[in-house]
Amino acid sequence: MGVTSIRLSEDVEIPLEQLAKKLDRSKNYLVNQAIKEFVLRQSMEEVRWSDTTQALESVKAGRLIDSEEVSKWLKSWGSDSLKSPPEA
């Protein structure tokens, strides 16, 4: 496990200390949890951005699905006559 030093401003340090006491956890634990969540959220953002750029490329290439077809498909969800998803 690596060791990293950080400087916390007072407006972060004081609430962090209070939260650590309240949760009966160390500040180290809380900081690690916060960083893990941040890193995970950033990786999810990268995936979303990749998905977005792929979708934009599909639009530029003319691979589109009519909104009425999508609506009909969605309305069939939960019914006895479930339709297949529309294709571009």
VMD Tcl script that builds the backbone (N, CA, C; Angstrom):
set m [mol new atoms 264]
animate dup $m
set s [atomselect $m all]
$s set {name element resname resid chain x y z} {
  {N N MET 1 A 0.854 -1.174 0.000}
  {CA C MET 1 A 0.000 0.000 0.000}
  {C C MET 1 A 0.895 1.230 0.000}
  {N N GLY 2 A 0.600 2.179 -0.870}
  {CA C GLY 2 A 1.379 3.399 -0.959}
  {C C GLY 2 A 0.975 4.406 0.103}
  {N N VAL 3 A 1.861 5.339 0.327}
  {CA C VAL 3 A 1.610 6.413 1.283}
  {C C VAL 3 A 1.675 7.729 0.526}
  {N N THR 4 A 0.635 8.543 0.684}
  {CA C THR 4 A 0.574 9.848 0.055}
  {C C THR 4 A 0.184 10.872 1.108}
  {N N SER 5 A 0.912 11.969 1.142}
  {CA C SER 5 A 0.573 13.041 2.082}
  {C C SER 5 A -0.266 14.081 1.360}
  {N N ILE 6 A -1.247 14.603 2.053}
  {CA C ILE 6 A -2.062 15.675 1.479}
  {C C ILE 6 A -2.241 16.772 2.525}
  {N N ARG 7 A -2.419 17.969 2.053}
  {CA C ARG 7 A -2.742 19.090 2.934}
  {C C ARG 7 A -4.216 19.392 2.751}
  {N N LEU 8 A -4.923 19.459 3.855}
  {CA C LEU 8 A -6.349 19.758 3.809}
  {C C LEU 8 A -6.582 21.161 4.338}
  {N N SER 9 A -7.411 21.889 3.638}
  {CA C SER 9 A -7.791 23.201 4.154}
  {C C SER 9 A -8.681 22.995 5.373}
  {N N GLU 10 A -8.750 24.021 6.195}
  {CA C GLU 10 A -9.517 23.919 7.432}
  {C C GLU 10 A -10.988 23.611 7.173}
  {N N ASP 11 A -11.511 24.149 6.065}
  {CA C ASP 11 A -12.930 23.918 5.766}
  {C C ASP 11 A -13.200 22.474 5.349}
  {N N VAL 12 A -12.161 21.682 5.094}
  {CA C VAL 12 A -12.302 20.255 4.829}
  {C C VAL 12 A -11.891 19.453 6.058}
  {N N GLU 13 A -10.816 19.860 6.682}
  {CA C GLU 13 A -10.259 19.121 7.814}
  {C C GLU 13 A -11.245 19.024 8.981}
  {N N ILE 14 A -11.868 20.108 9.334}
  {CA C ILE 14 A -12.759 20.110 10.504}
  {C C ILE 14 A -13.973 19.210 10.288}
  {N N PRO 15 A -14.712 19.357 9.172}
  {CA C PRO 15 A -15.841 18.436 8.955}
  {C C PRO 15 A -15.399 16.981 8.801}
  {N N LEU 16 A -14.215 16.753 8.213}
  {CA C LEU 16 A -13.701 15.398 8.075}
  {C C LEU 16 A -13.449 14.789 9.451}
  {N N GLU 17 A -12.844 15.548 10.324}
  {CA C GLU 17 A -12.586 15.081 11.690}
  {C C GLU 17 A -13.901 14.755 12.409}
  {N N GLN 18 A -14.883 15.636 12.261}
  {CA C GLN 18 A -16.186 15.421 12.899}
  {C C GLN 18 A -16.866 14.168 12.348}
  {N N LEU 19 A -16.803 13.998 11.039}
  {CA C LEU 19 A -17.425 12.830 10.413}
  {C C LEU 19 A -16.726 11.539 10.835}
  {N N ALA 20 A -15.414 11.580 10.926}
  {CA C ALA 20 A -14.662 10.397 11.345}
  {C C ALA 20 A -15.075 9.983 12.755}
  {N N LYS 21 A -15.238 10.958 13.628}
  {CA C LYS 21 A -15.665 10.653 14.998}
  {C C LYS 21 A -17.089 10.105 15.006}
  {N N LYS 22 A -17.955 10.745 14.252}
  {CA C LYS 22 A -19.357 10.330 14.208}
  {C C LYS 22 A -19.500 8.897 13.703}
  {N N LEU 23 A -18.741 8.550 12.671}
  {CA C LEU 23 A -18.839 7.222 12.056}
  {C C LEU 23 A -17.912 6.194 12.706}
  {N N ASP 24 A -17.132 6.655 13.656}
  {CA C ASP 24 A -16.149 5.807 14.324}
  {C C ASP 24 A -15.215 5.158 13.301}
  {N N ARG 25 A -14.742 5.991 12.390}
  {CA C ARG 25 A -13.803 5.585 11.348}
  {C C ARG 25 A -12.623 6.544 11.364}
  {N N SER 26 A -11.522 6.112 10.808}
  {CA C SER 26 A -10.362 7.004 10.729}
  {C C SER 26 A -10.535 7.973 9.569}
  {N N LYS 27 A -9.839 9.100 9.659}
  {CA C LYS 27 A -9.849 10.042 8.536}
  {C C LYS 27 A -9.248 9.368 7.309}
  {N N ASN 28 A -8.239 8.541 7.514}
  {CA C ASN 28 A -7.617 7.814 6.419}
  {C C ASN 28 A -8.649 6.972 5.670}
  {N N TYR 29 A -9.493 6.258 6.419}
  {CA C TYR 29 A -10.525 5.427 5.804}
  {C C TYR 29 A -11.468 6.291 4.967}
  {N N LEU 30 A -11.916 7.413 5.530}
  {CA C LEU 30 A -12.866 8.273 4.816}
  {C C LEU 30 A -12.244 8.870 3.559}
  {N N VAL 31 A -10.988 9.287 3.657}
  {CA C VAL 31 A -10.305 9.858 2.498}
  {C C VAL 31 A -10.149 8.788 1.419}
  {N N ASN 32 A -9.758 7.573 1.807}
  {CA C ASN 32 A -9.631 6.488 0.834}
  {C C ASN 32 A -10.954 6.185 0.151}
  {N N GLN 33 A -12.049 6.152 0.916}
  {CA C GLN 33 A -13.371 5.894 0.336}
  {C C GLN 33 A -13.743 6.988 -0.658}
  {N N ALA 34 A -13.478 8.237 -0.287}
  {CA C ALA 34 A -13.809 9.357 -1.173}
  {C C ALA 34 A -13.013 9.274 -2.472}
  {N N ILE 35 A -11.744 8.935 -2.366}
  {CA C ILE 35 A -10.904 8.837 -3.567}
  {C C ILE 35 A -11.351 7.668 -4.439}
  {N N LYS 36 A -11.681 6.533 -3.834}
  {CA C LYS 36 A -12.171 5.379 -4.607}
  {C C LYS 36 A -13.420 5.756 -5.392}
  {N N GLU 37 A -14.356 6.434 -4.720}
  {CA C GLU 37 A -15.595 6.833 -5.392}
  {C C GLU 37 A -15.314 7.818 -6.517}
  {N N PHE 38 A -14.391 8.755 -6.299}
  {CA C PHE 38 A -14.043 9.734 -7.325}
  {C C PHE 38 A -13.435 9.040 -8.542}
  {N N VAL 39 A -12.494 8.119 -8.304}
  {CA C VAL 39 A -11.842 7.404 -9.405}
  {C C VAL 39 A -12.865 6.582 -10.180}
  {N N LEU 40 A -13.760 5.898 -9.477}
  {CA C LEU 40 A -14.806 5.121 -10.140}
  {C C LEU 40 A -15.710 6.021 -10.980}
  {N N ARG 41 A -16.109 7.152 -10.406}
  {CA C ARG 41 A -16.978 8.088 -11.129}
  {C C ARG 41 A -16.282 8.615 -12.379}
  {N N GLN 42 A -14.976 8.898 -12.285}
  {CA C GLN 42 A -14.232 9.383 -13.447}
  {C C GLN 42 A -14.161 8.327 -14.533}
  {N N SER 43 A -13.959 7.060 -14.153}
  {CA C SER 43 A -13.896 6.003 -15.163}
  {C C SER 43 A -15.262 5.824 -15.828}
  {N N MET 44 A -16.329 5.994 -15.067}
  {CA C MET 44 A -17.674 5.907 -15.648}
  {C C MET 44 A -17.902 7.058 -16.620}
  {N N GLU 45 A -17.373 8.237 -16.296}
  {CA C GLU 45 A -17.496 9.384 -17.200}
  {C C GLU 45 A -16.764 9.111 -18.512}
  {N N GLU 46 A -15.610 8.466 -18.432}
  {CA C GLU 46 A -14.866 8.133 -19.648}
  {C C GLU 46 A -15.667 7.179 -20.523}
  {N N VAL 47 A -16.322 6.203 -19.912}
  {CA C VAL 47 A -17.149 5.259 -20.670}
  {C C VAL 47 A -18.318 6.003 -21.311}
  {N N ARG 48 A -18.959 6.887 -20.544}
  {CA C ARG 48 A -20.086 7.655 -21.111}
  {C C ARG 48 A -19.633 8.508 -22.284}
  {N N TRP 49 A -18.454 9.126 -22.155}
  {CA C TRP 49 A -17.956 9.971 -23.238}
  {C C TRP 49 A -17.674 9.128 -24.476}
  {N N SER 50 A -17.105 7.956 -24.271}
  {CA C SER 50 A -16.843 7.054 -25.393}
  {C C SER 50 A -18.149 6.643 -26.060}
  {N N ASP 51 A -19.152 6.294 -25.253}
  {CA C ASP 51 A -20.466 5.936 -25.799}
  {C C ASP 51 A -21.069 7.100 -26.579}
  {N N THR 52 A -20.906 8.301 -26.058}
  {CA C THR 52 A -21.454 9.495 -26.715}
  {C C THR 52 A -20.785 9.730 -28.053}
  {N N THR 53 A -19.461 9.623 -28.105}
  {CA C THR 53 A -18.774 9.847 -29.377}
  {C C THR 53 A -19.141 8.771 -30.397}
  {N N GLN 54 A -19.319 7.529 -29.934}
  {CA C GLN 54 A -19.757 6.469 -30.851}
  {C C GLN 54 A -21.151 6.763 -31.385}
  {N N ALA 55 A -22.028 7.247 -30.519}
  {CA C ALA 55 A -23.392 7.577 -30.953}
  {C C ALA 55 A -23.374 8.719 -31.961}
  {N N LEU 56 A -22.540 9.714 -31.728}
  {CA C LEU 56 A -22.449 10.832 -32.675}
  {C C LEU 56 A -21.915 10.365 -34.032}
  {N N GLU 57 A -20.965 9.448 -34.012}
  {CA C GLU 57 A -20.457 8.900 -35.265}
  {C C GLU 57 A -21.556 8.136 -36.002}
  {N N SER 58 A -22.401 7.424 -35.269}
  {CA C SER 58 A -23.516 6.709 -35.892}
  {C C SER 58 A -24.479 7.679 -36.562}
  {N N VAL 59 A -24.742 8.784 -35.888}
  {CA C VAL 59 A -25.637 9.802 -36.457}
  {C C VAL 59 A -25.023 10.377 -37.729}
  {N N LYS 60 A -23.730 10.706 -37.650}
  {CA C LYS 60 A -23.057 11.251 -38.843}
  {C C LYS 60 A -23.095 10.268 -40.007}
  {N N ALA 61 A -23.034 8.974 -39.699}
  {CA C ALA 61 A -23.054 7.941 -40.738}
  {C C ALA 61 A -24.473 7.642 -41.214}
  {N N GLY 62 A -25.477 8.275 -40.592}
  {CA C GLY 62 A -26.852 8.077 -41.023}
  {C C GLY 62 A -27.524 6.853 -40.432}
  {N N ARG 63 A -26.906 6.249 -39.421}
  {CA C ARG 63 A -27.519 5.079 -38.777}
  {C C ARG 63 A -28.467 5.580 -37.685}
  {N N LEU 64 A -29.700 5.804 -38.083}
  {CA C LEU 64 A -30.714 6.369 -37.199}
  {C C LEU 64 A -31.927 5.453 -37.119}
  {N N ILE 65 A -32.686 5.592 -36.050}
  {CA C ILE 65 A -33.928 4.835 -35.882}
  {C C ILE 65 A -35.053 5.854 -35.686}
  {N N ASP 66 A -36.127 5.661 -36.411}
  {CA C ASP 66 A -37.272 6.554 -36.329}
  {C C ASP 66 A -37.870 6.538 -34.913}
  {N N SER 67 A -38.158 7.704 -34.374}
  {CA C SER 67 A -38.671 7.798 -32.998}
  {C C SER 67 A -40.013 7.087 -32.833}
  {N N GLU 68 A -40.824 7.042 -33.893}
  {CA C GLU 68 A -42.112 6.346 -33.801}
  {C C GLU 68 A -41.916 4.842 -33.631}
  {N N GLU 69 A -40.899 4.300 -34.297}
  {CA C GLU 69 A -40.600 2.872 -34.142}
  {C C GLU 69 A -40.153 2.577 -32.707}
  {N N VAL 70 A -39.332 3.469 -32.162}
  {CA C VAL 70 A -38.868 3.288 -30.787}
  {C C VAL 70 A -40.044 3.381 -29.825}
  {N N SER 71 A -40.936 4.333 -30.040}
  {CA C SER 71 A -42.113 4.481 -29.177}
  {C C SER 71 A -43.003 3.246 -29.216}
  {N N LYS 72 A -43.227 2.713 -30.401}
  {CA C LYS 72 A -44.046 1.494 -30.514}
  {C C LYS 72 A -43.400 0.342 -29.753}
  {N N TRP 73 A -42.079 0.220 -29.887}
  {CA C TRP 73 A -41.356 -0.840 -29.191}
  {C C TRP 73 A -41.462 -0.669 -27.676}
  {N N LEU 74 A -41.248 0.555 -27.187}
  {CA C LEU 74 A -41.329 0.813 -25.745}
  {C C LEU 74 A -42.734 0.567 -25.201}
  {N N LYS 75 A -43.740 0.956 -25.970}
  {CA C LYS 75 A -45.122 0.749 -25.523}
  {C C LYS 75 A -45.497 -0.732 -25.467}
  {N N SER 76 A -44.749 -1.553 -26.199}
  {CA C SER 76 A -45.055 -2.991 -26.190}
  {C C SER 76 A -44.480 -3.687 -24.951}
  {N N TRP 77 A -43.601 -3.010 -24.221}
  {CA C TRP 77 A -43.009 -3.599 -23.015}
  {C C TRP 77 A -44.107 -3.923 -22.004}
  {N N GLY 78 A -44.057 -5.077 -21.435}
  {CA C GLY 78 A -45.027 -5.484 -20.425}
  {C C GLY 78 A -46.341 -5.976 -20.996}
  {N N SER 79 A -46.447 -6.012 -22.315}
  {CA C SER 79 A -47.686 -6.491 -22.934}
  {C C SER 79 A -47.484 -7.922 -23.441}
  {N N ASP 80 A -48.570 -8.508 -23.887}
  {CA C ASP 80 A -48.493 -9.869 -24.429}
  {C C ASP 80 A -47.871 -9.889 -25.825}
  {N N SER 81 A -47.832 -8.716 -26.463}
  {CA C SER 81 A -47.280 -8.661 -27.830}
  {C C SER 81 A -45.999 -7.819 -27.860}
  {N N LEU 82 A -44.985 -8.294 -27.152}
  {CA C LEU 82 A -43.706 -7.592 -27.101}
  {C C LEU 82 A -43.059 -7.565 -28.480}
  {N N LYS 83 A -42.703 -6.383 -28.922}
  {CA C LYS 83 A -42.077 -6.220 -30.242}
  {C C LYS 83 A -40.562 -6.330 -30.107}
  {N N SER 84 A -39.921 -6.671 -31.191}
  {CA C SER 84 A -38.452 -6.694 -31.238}
  {C C SER 84 A -37.940 -5.253 -31.305}
  {N N PRO 85 A -36.757 -5.007 -30.759}
  {CA C PRO 85 A -36.217 -3.641 -30.828}
  {C C PRO 85 A -35.991 -3.221 -32.271}
  {N N PRO 86 A -36.244 -1.960 -32.580}
  {CA C PRO 86 A -36.032 -1.485 -33.942}
  {C C PRO 86 A -34.545 -1.477 -34.278}
  {N N GLU 87 A -34.228 -1.639 -35.538}
  {CA C GLU 87 A -32.838 -1.640 -36.001}
  {C C GLU 87 A -32.593 -0.492 -36.952}
  {N N ALA 88 A -31.358 -0.033 -36.941}
  {CA C ALA 88 A -30.996 1.083 -37.838}
  {C C ALA 88 A -30.803 0.602 -39.252}
}
mol reanalyze $m
mol bondsrecalc $m
mol representation Tube
mol addrep $m
